[in-house]
Amino acid sequence: MSFQQAERLKDVQQSKTRIMFNKCAQLRAAGEKVIALTLGEPDFDTPEYVKESCKRALDEGLTKYADNVGIVPLREAICQKLREENGLEYSPEEIGVTSGVAQGMFAAIVSFLNPGDEILVPDPVYLTYNEIPKVAGAVVKNYRLLEENNFQVDIEEIKSLITEKTKMIVIVSPSNPTGGILSEKNLEDISRIAIENDLLVLSDEIYERLTYSESNRCVSIASFPNMKERTIILNGLSKSMAMTGWRIGYMAAPAELIEPMNRLAFYMTAGATSFAQYAAVDAFRGGSKYVEEMRLEFKRRRDYLAAEVNKLKHFSCAVPEGAFYVFMNIKKTGMTSQEFCEFALEKTRLAVIPGDAFGSCGEGFVRMSYAASMEVLSEAVECLKILDNCFDNK
């Protein structure tokens, strides 16, 4: 008997990030040392007080089903965060707690796009944004984020891509994989286009607490005039509080937008883990000190890695303004991104992610995560020096 996968999945690609992660695991299982700058996962432990909060929730028996949209104290804590840190006013009824931002991506895109609808997605971008629309039967139209333009949006290109079928535009700032932050002027121009063309805006702000630029601060597009009513914010605790495995994210949007997303999210997971949500309340209410400690450490690592890359002959990078990735330009090597990653792993056991995993504009780049210790980054730099010398005669 032969069973075929559903047509909606036939073009959905496997994550190259996970493919490289699995290769690293195989090498380690065979006793090999691998220097991995692959996953976007902080090497910090979850703050002790958050773990203690989770233990208390378990001891108190808070292990039953919770409201599928999230417990009220957590939604209130999210509203407080948005008000104090972002200048945005939301009520708990305008919040949906998700099992990580990934679920929010799926709920937002599938809830509002019909087959044939068009969605504008940055290139390069975390691959999920190119893949989920395929499940909805929607058409992805990519707009380019180019190194020579400091990874800012070309507004004229956006205008040229819009048709009567365009329903949504995705923005990710700070960006995975580039580390770029969209300027206030860029966001203002995007908001004007969204209003003029009646577009929904899906704003992924998962890295917004991890920024390093004094001149280009991270701003939510929902804060611009007349934008809250057409914006869906995605955010969570995975990156800023080192809580990747806890799977606590959230969606913030006006009631008429949040309702269908929460309705769909119920059929996906029936709600985020209850005791993790109780710990997340404390993570939001007492996490500022820990976020700042991580941010400063990431800045130190960023400064080191970017400076070392830009000393090399065949590699270079723009200094990232947010997140924890260096998007390294390897065009001088003459290799494709995939070829370079395979060569680096074979030659030095350095694991990085090919830029084309994030879209066609990522070709000629590799993503390196500096969510790793300075010791690991120092070893990675030595590998890069070896690799750099390999191209001297080419």
Phi, psi and omega per residue, in radians:
M1 nan 2.359 -3.106
S2 -2.105 2.280 3.109
F3 -2.047 2.406 -3.132
Q4 -1.869 2.502 3.080
Q5 -1.165 2.772 3.130
A6 -1.105 2.556 -3.137
E7 -0.983 -0.577 -3.079
R8 -1.123 -0.292 -3.112
L9 -1.755 -0.074 -2.949
K10 -1.143 -0.474 -3.137
D11 -1.834 0.060 -3.129
V12 -1.362 2.138 -3.018
Q13 -1.602 2.675 3.020
Q14 -1.356 2.551 -3.119
S15 -1.178 2.175 3.068
K16 -1.208 -0.451 3.057
T17 -1.088 -0.785 -3.139
R18 -1.246 -0.567 3.083
I19 -1.069 -0.786 3.122
M20 -1.178 -0.667 3.089
F21 -1.014 -0.764 -3.135
N22 -1.175 -0.636 3.082
K23 -1.093 -0.731 3.108
C24 -1.077 -0.737 3.140
A25 -1.089 -0.704 3.137
Q26 -1.130 -0.747 3.127
L27 -1.125 -0.729 3.126
R28 -1.142 -0.658 3.117
A29 -1.120 -0.473 3.115
A30 -1.536 0.113 3.091
G31 1.589 0.134 -3.134
E32 -1.511 2.534 3.013
K33 -1.550 2.251 3.117
V34 -2.132 2.348 3.070
I35 -1.744 1.771 -2.973
A36 -1.842 2.082 2.996
L37 -1.999 0.989 -2.930
T38 -1.865 -1.198 -3.004
L39 -1.314 2.576 3.057
G40 -1.484 1.179 -3.073
E41 -2.334 2.029 3.127
P42 -0.966 2.470 3.104
D43 -1.457 -0.063 3.057
F44 -1.249 2.649 3.022
D45 -1.422 2.680 2.993
T46 -0.992 2.380 -3.136
P47 -0.894 2.455 -3.051
E48 -1.032 -0.662 -3.083
Y49 -1.175 -0.474 3.087
V50 -1.259 -0.720 3.097
K51 -1.110 -0.692 3.112
E52 -1.132 -0.646 3.102
S53 -1.102 -0.688 3.107
C54 -1.150 -0.700 3.125
K55 -1.099 -0.691 3.112
R56 -1.104 -0.724 3.124
A57 -1.060 -0.709 3.104
L58 -1.147 -0.780 -3.134
D59 -1.110 -0.538 -3.130
E60 -1.507 0.056 3.086
G61 1.326 0.414 -3.141
L62 -1.480 1.048 -3.036
T63 -2.097 0.198 -3.087
K64 -1.608 3.106 3.047
Y65 -0.968 2.463 3.035
A66 -2.011 2.932 3.050
D67 -0.924 2.281 -3.045
N68 -1.130 -0.336 3.115
V69 -1.543 -0.071 -3.134
G70 1.982 2.555 3.130
I71 -1.136 2.583 -3.068
V72 -1.036 -0.787 3.142
P73 -1.013 -0.617 3.130
L74 -1.238 -0.760 3.114
R75 -1.114 -0.602 3.065
E76 -1.167 -0.704 3.123
A77 -1.137 -0.655 3.090
I78 -1.124 -0.762 3.106
C79 -1.052 -0.707 3.116
Q80 -1.113 -0.742 3.100
K81 -1.054 -0.832 -3.116
L82 -1.092 -0.646 3.139
R83 -1.220 -0.851 -3.029
E84 -1.342 -0.638 -3.058
E85 -1.681 -0.470 -3.025
N86 -2.087 -0.096 -3.134
G87 1.176 0.525 -3.087
L88 -2.024 2.372 3.138
E89 -1.797 2.024 3.049
Y90 -2.284 2.657 3.012
S91 -1.742 2.818 3.098
P92 -0.994 -0.480 3.125
E93 -1.262 -0.165 3.124
E94 -1.823 0.296 -3.118
I95 -2.130 2.466 2.981
G96 -2.265 2.130 3.113
V97 -1.450 2.335 -3.069
T98 -2.161 2.876 3.054
S99 -1.441 1.289 -3.077
G100 1.463 2.877 3.123
V101 -1.136 -0.487 -3.123
A102 -0.999 -0.709 3.109
Q103 -1.173 -0.643 3.096
G104 -1.087 -0.699 3.075
M105 -0.984 -0.865 -3.085
F106 -1.116 -0.818 -3.103
A107 -1.084 -0.732 -3.099
A108 -1.170 -0.801 -3.067
I109 -1.248 -0.801 -3.078
V110 -1.272 -0.478 -3.129
S111 -1.240 -0.442 -2.982
F112 -2.135 -0.089 -3.139
L113 -1.940 2.265 3.044
N114 -1.722 2.840 3.062
P115 -0.935 2.291 3.138
G116 1.621 -0.322 3.065
D117 -1.143 2.678 -3.122
E118 -1.929 2.481 3.110
I119 -2.238 2.317 3.116
L120 -1.606 2.181 -3.018
V121 -2.273 2.363 3.116
P122 -1.155 2.713 3.077
D123 -2.424 1.973 0.158
P124 -1.456 2.803 3.138
V125 -2.805 2.780 3.021
Y126 -0.947 2.249 -2.868
L127 -1.002 -0.424 -3.089
T128 -0.955 -0.618 -3.071
Y129 -1.227 -0.366 3.045
N130 -1.555 -0.371 -3.027
E131 -1.659 -0.747 -3.098
I132 -1.027 -0.720 3.113
P133 -0.997 -0.498 3.109
K134 -1.094 -0.647 3.116
V135 -1.128 -0.609 3.130
A136 -1.409 -0.112 -3.086
G137 1.351 0.254 -3.124
A138 -1.513 2.915 -3.111
V139 -1.894 2.165 3.108
V140 -1.537 2.261 2.998
K141 -2.113 2.048 -3.027
N142 -1.567 2.423 2.954
Y143 -1.946 2.536 -2.921
R144 -1.564 2.442 2.952
L145 -1.999 1.904 -2.988
L146 -1.897 2.476 3.137
E147 -1.017 -0.711 -3.104
E148 -1.183 -0.249 3.085
N149 -1.891 0.369 -3.130
N150 0.980 0.535 3.104
F151 1.004 0.597 3.041
Q152 -1.625 2.785 3.132
V153 -1.355 2.320 3.003
D154 -1.450 1.839 -3.036
I155 -1.104 -0.624 3.122
E156 -1.152 -0.629 3.079
E157 -1.124 -0.750 3.099
I158 -0.986 -0.838 -3.134
K159 -1.015 -0.686 -3.081
S160 -1.231 -0.369 -3.090
L161 -1.532 -0.299 -3.027
I162 -1.362 2.297 3.041
T163 -2.249 -3.097 3.113
E164 -1.181 -0.228 3.133
K165 -1.605 -0.143 -3.090
T166 -1.274 2.190 -3.074
K167 -2.059 -0.437 -2.993
M168 -2.603 2.582 2.993
I169 -2.208 2.354 3.113
V170 -1.734 2.313 2.956
I171 -2.209 2.471 -3.140
V172 -2.268 1.888 -3.082
S173 -2.578 2.095 -0.044
P174 -1.087 2.738 -2.993
S175 -1.623 2.415 2.798
N176 -1.880 1.929 0.520
P177 -1.943 -0.078 -2.914
T178 -1.427 -0.437 -3.019
G179 1.378 0.083 -3.139
G180 -1.333 2.656 3.053
I181 -2.062 2.260 3.095
L182 -1.238 2.318 -3.118
S183 -1.211 2.819 3.090
E184 -1.053 -0.660 3.113
K185 -1.116 -0.744 3.102
N186 -1.057 -0.806 -3.135
L187 -1.147 -0.665 3.105
E188 -1.084 -0.740 3.122
D189 -1.147 -0.715 3.110
I190 -1.114 -0.728 -3.138
S191 -1.095 -0.692 3.113
R192 -1.095 -0.751 3.117
I193 -1.128 -0.712 -3.139
A194 -1.076 -0.745 3.133
I195 -1.177 -0.789 -3.111
E196 -1.092 -0.562 -3.073
N197 -1.886 0.161 3.095
D198 0.923 0.943 -3.126
L199 -1.786 2.521 2.898
L200 -1.341 2.507 3.076
V201 -2.023 2.184 3.061
L202 -1.812 1.911 -3.019
S203 -1.904 1.900 3.124
D204 -1.546 1.960 -3.040
E205 -2.089 0.492 -3.033
I206 -1.076 -0.460 -3.118
Y207 -1.767 0.179 -2.952
E208 -1.164 -0.317 3.084
R209 -1.513 -0.179 -3.097
L210 -1.936 1.384 -3.136
T211 -2.276 2.722 -2.962
Y212 -2.307 -0.026 -3.027
S213 -1.669 2.238 3.067
E214 -1.376 -0.496 -3.050
S215 -1.603 -0.291 -3.086
N216 -2.327 1.428 -3.078
R217 -1.328 2.716 -3.098
C218 -1.477 2.158 -3.101
V219 -2.175 2.471 3.064
S220 -1.426 2.340 3.117
I221 -1.122 -0.373 3.114
A222 -1.157 -0.284 -3.109
S223 -1.445 -0.160 3.126
F224 -1.374 2.683 -3.096
P225 -0.951 2.330 3.064
N226 1.114 0.378 -3.110
M227 -1.832 -0.428 -3.113
K228 -1.010 -0.685 -3.049
E229 -1.213 -0.218 3.132
R230 -2.146 0.252 -3.083
T231 -2.011 2.380 2.983
I232 -1.945 2.038 3.113
I233 -1.634 2.338 3.006
L234 -2.018 2.318 3.130
N235 -2.788 -3.141 -3.123
G236 3.087 -2.930 -3.037
L237 -1.871 -0.084 -3.003
S238 -0.985 -0.841 -3.019
K239 -1.515 -0.875 -2.986
S240 -1.303 -0.374 3.136
M241 -2.079 0.243 3.119
A242 0.930 0.870 -3.073
M243 -2.171 0.750 -3.075
T244 -1.013 -0.788 -3.080
G245 -1.332 -0.186 -3.142
W246 -1.326 -0.420 3.084
R247 0.987 1.023 3.063
I248 -2.100 1.927 3.040
G249 -2.228 -3.127 3.078
Y250 -2.702 2.733 3.013
M251 -2.002 2.415 3.045
A252 -2.219 2.199 -3.095
A253 -2.898 2.796 3.069
P254 -0.993 2.744 -3.015
A255 -0.937 -0.724 -3.087
E256 -1.222 -0.321 3.065
L257 -1.626 -0.669 -3.076
I258 -1.229 -0.541 -3.056
E259 -1.052 -0.910 3.137
P260 -1.140 -0.560 3.121
M261 -1.193 -0.753 3.083
N262 -1.116 -0.630 3.134
R263 -1.124 -0.770 3.111
L264 -1.190 -0.722 -3.109
A265 -1.031 -0.581 3.106
F266 -1.015 -0.732 -3.096
Y267 -1.327 -0.137 3.083
M268 -1.568 -0.830 -3.051
T269 -2.372 -0.172 -3.045
A270 1.050 0.324 3.055
G271 2.062 2.645 3.087
A272 -1.238 2.785 -3.099
T273 -0.982 2.242 -2.978
S274 -1.086 -0.920 -3.065
F275 -1.198 -0.484 3.037
A276 -1.161 -0.594 3.110
Q277 -1.149 -0.701 3.129
Y278 -1.122 -0.660 3.069
A279 -1.178 -0.607 -3.131
A280 -1.127 -0.540 3.075
V281 -0.988 -0.841 3.137
D282 -1.213 -0.577 3.107
A283 -1.058 -0.731 3.117
F284 -1.220 -0.715 -2.994
R285 -1.413 -0.324 -3.111
G286 -2.281 0.359 -2.964
G287 -1.653 -0.095 -3.013
S288 -1.001 -0.730 -3.121
K289 -1.100 -0.713 -3.115
Y290 -1.243 -0.677 3.088
V291 -1.046 -0.776 -3.100
E292 -1.162 -0.678 3.101
E293 -1.080 -0.775 3.121
M294 -1.156 -0.752 -3.112
R295 -1.013 -0.792 -3.134
L296 -1.152 -0.660 3.100
E297 -1.190 -0.719 3.080
F298 -1.093 -0.660 3.109
K299 -1.090 -0.734 3.099
R300 -1.060 -0.761 3.130
R301 -1.169 -0.732 3.112
R302 -1.025 -0.847 -3.108
D303 -1.022 -0.727 -3.129
Y304 -1.163 -0.913 -3.035
L305 -1.162 -0.779 -3.132
A306 -1.097 -0.724 3.136
A307 -1.118 -0.726 -3.137
E308 -1.180 -0.705 3.102
V309 -1.054 -0.747 -3.064
N310 -1.341 -0.043 2.990
K311 -1.487 -0.281 -3.022
L312 -1.468 2.768 -3.034
K313 -1.384 -0.636 -2.983
H314 -1.890 -0.039 -3.134
F315 -2.197 2.699 3.075
S316 -2.765 2.942 3.081
C317 -2.777 2.643 2.895
A318 -1.347 2.493 3.132
V319 -1.285 2.053 -3.077
P320 -1.172 2.517 -3.124
E321 -1.700 -0.224 -3.135
G322 -2.754 -3.115 -3.097
A323 1.074 -2.673 3.091
F324 -2.533 0.921 3.123
Y325 -2.311 2.444 2.897
V326 -1.801 2.191 3.118
F327 -1.730 1.642 -2.963
M328 -1.499 2.251 3.116
N329 -1.411 2.143 -3.109
I330 -2.067 0.292 -3.007
K331 -1.048 -0.520 -3.132
K332 -1.167 -0.302 -3.133
T333 -1.319 -0.380 -3.065
G334 1.387 -0.010 3.127
M335 -1.603 2.719 2.936
T336 -1.305 2.894 3.120
S337 -1.041 -0.764 -3.126
Q338 -1.140 -0.763 3.117
E339 -1.056 -0.748 -3.128
F340 -1.108 -0.759 -3.121
C341 -1.099 -0.715 3.108
E342 -1.161 -0.692 3.123
F343 -1.140 -0.773 -3.122
A344 -1.098 -0.715 -3.131
L345 -1.191 -0.708 -3.126
E346 -1.236 -0.732 -3.025
K347 -1.366 -0.733 -2.996
T348 -2.253 -0.045 -3.046
R349 1.097 0.509 2.997
L350 -1.619 2.173 -3.122
A351 -1.884 2.105 3.054
V352 -2.343 2.986 -3.030
I353 -1.825 2.277 3.115
P354 -1.104 2.399 -3.098
G355 -1.112 -0.491 -3.123
D356 -1.241 -0.127 3.019
A357 -1.163 -0.284 -3.081
F358 -1.913 0.105 3.125
G359 2.259 2.954 -3.050
S360 -1.140 -0.529 3.114
C361 -1.256 -0.174 3.080
G362 -1.481 -0.153 3.092
E363 -1.092 2.387 -3.077
G364 1.597 0.077 3.117
F365 -2.319 2.808 2.929
V366 -2.315 2.573 3.113
R367 -1.700 2.262 3.085
M368 -2.113 2.175 3.127
S369 -1.522 2.237 3.035
Y370 -1.758 0.447 2.939
A371 -1.457 0.887 -3.112
A372 -2.469 2.817 -3.065
S373 -1.164 2.806 3.086
M374 -1.075 -0.583 3.096
E375 -1.077 -0.798 3.113
V376 -1.142 -0.728 -3.141
L377 -1.116 -0.666 3.108
S378 -1.106 -0.718 3.080
E379 -1.134 -0.676 3.130
A380 -1.111 -0.694 3.124
V381 -1.103 -0.689 3.088
E382 -1.098 -0.657 3.067
C383 -1.117 -0.733 3.136
L384 -1.101 -0.627 3.099
K385 -1.117 -0.735 3.091
I386 -1.093 -0.806 -3.128
L387 -1.116 -0.711 -3.130
D388 -1.021 -0.732 -3.130
N389 -1.175 -0.410 -3.127
C390 -1.153 -0.331 -3.067
F391 -1.819 0.174 -3.083
D392 -1.065 -0.606 -3.064
N393 -1.765 0.218 -3.123
K394 -1.749 nan nan
